[in-house]
């Protein structure tokens, strides 16, 4: 099993297009199906895409995420 604790989420479209963030794998070892990114009184919700990159590991080092919606607090 890899010692890698997280991976890069690449935001491919929407309000945060072109940005990247580091996020953790789920306890199961799987990448997150979606991520919520807080910004003031709202959260941008992104869903995992099929594009993945690997660097000397069986788990991805980077995964593309597509914009779904914005939720407001």
C-alpha positions as CSV (number, residue, x, y, z in Angstrom):
1,X,0.0,0.0,0.0
2,X,1.2,3.5,-0.9
3,X,2.3,6.0,1.8
4,X,0.6,8.8,-0.1
5,X,-1.9,10.5,2.1
6,X,-3.5,12.8,-0.4
7,X,-3.8,13.9,-4.0
8,X,-4.2,17.0,-6.2
9,X,-7.8,17.8,-7.2
10,X,-7.6,19.7,-10.5
11,X,-10.7,21.9,-11.0
12,X,-11.4,21.8,-14.8
13,X,-14.3,24.2,-15.2
14,X,-16.8,26.5,-13.3
15,X,-15.9,29.4,-11.0
16,X,-12.6,27.9,-9.9
17,X,-11.4,26.7,-13.3
18,X,-7.7,26.1,-13.4
19,X,-7.2,26.0,-9.7
20,X,-5.8,23.0,-7.8
21,X,-6.2,21.9,-4.2
22,X,-4.8,19.0,-2.2
23,X,-7.4,16.7,-0.6
24,X,-7.2,13.4,1.3
25,X,-8.3,10.0,0.2
26,X,-11.4,8.4,1.9
27,X,-10.7,6.0,4.7
28,X,-11.3,3.2,2.2
29,X,-8.4,4.5,0.1
30,X,-10.6,5.7,-2.7
31,X,-10.6,9.2,-4.1
32,X,-13.4,11.5,-3.0
33,X,-16.5,11.3,-5.3
34,X,-17.0,15.0,-4.7
35,X,-15.4,17.9,-2.9
36,X,-16.9,21.1,-1.4
37,X,-14.7,24.2,-1.4
38,X,-15.8,26.9,1.0
39,X,-15.6,30.6,-0.1
40,X,-17.3,33.1,2.2
41,X,-21.0,32.3,2.6
42,X,-21.0,29.7,-0.2
43,X,-19.5,26.4,-1.1
44,X,-18.5,25.3,-4.6
45,X,-19.3,21.6,-5.2
46,X,-17.2,19.6,-7.7
47,X,-17.6,16.0,-8.8
48,X,-14.8,13.6,-9.7
49,X,-14.2,13.1,-13.4
50,X,-12.6,10.1,-15.1
51,X,-9.2,11.7,-15.8
52,X,-6.5,10.6,-13.4
53,X,-2.7,10.9,-13.2
54,X,-0.3,8.5,-11.5
55,X,3.2,8.9,-10.2
56,X,4.9,5.7,-9.1
57,X,2.0,4.6,-7.1
58,X,-1.1,2.4,-7.4
59,X,-3.2,5.4,-6.3
60,X,-3.7,8.5,-8.3
61,X,-1.6,11.6,-7.7
62,X,-4.0,14.0,-9.5
63,X,-7.7,13.7,-10.5
64,X,-9.8,16.1,-12.5
65,X,-13.0,17.4,-10.9
66,X,-15.9,19.1,-12.7
67,X,-18.1,21.9,-11.4
68,X,-21.6,20.8,-10.2
69,X,-23.2,23.6,-8.2
70,X,-22.8,26.3,-5.6
71,X,-24.5,26.0,-2.2
72,X,-25.2,29.0,0.0
73,X,-25.0,29.1,3.8
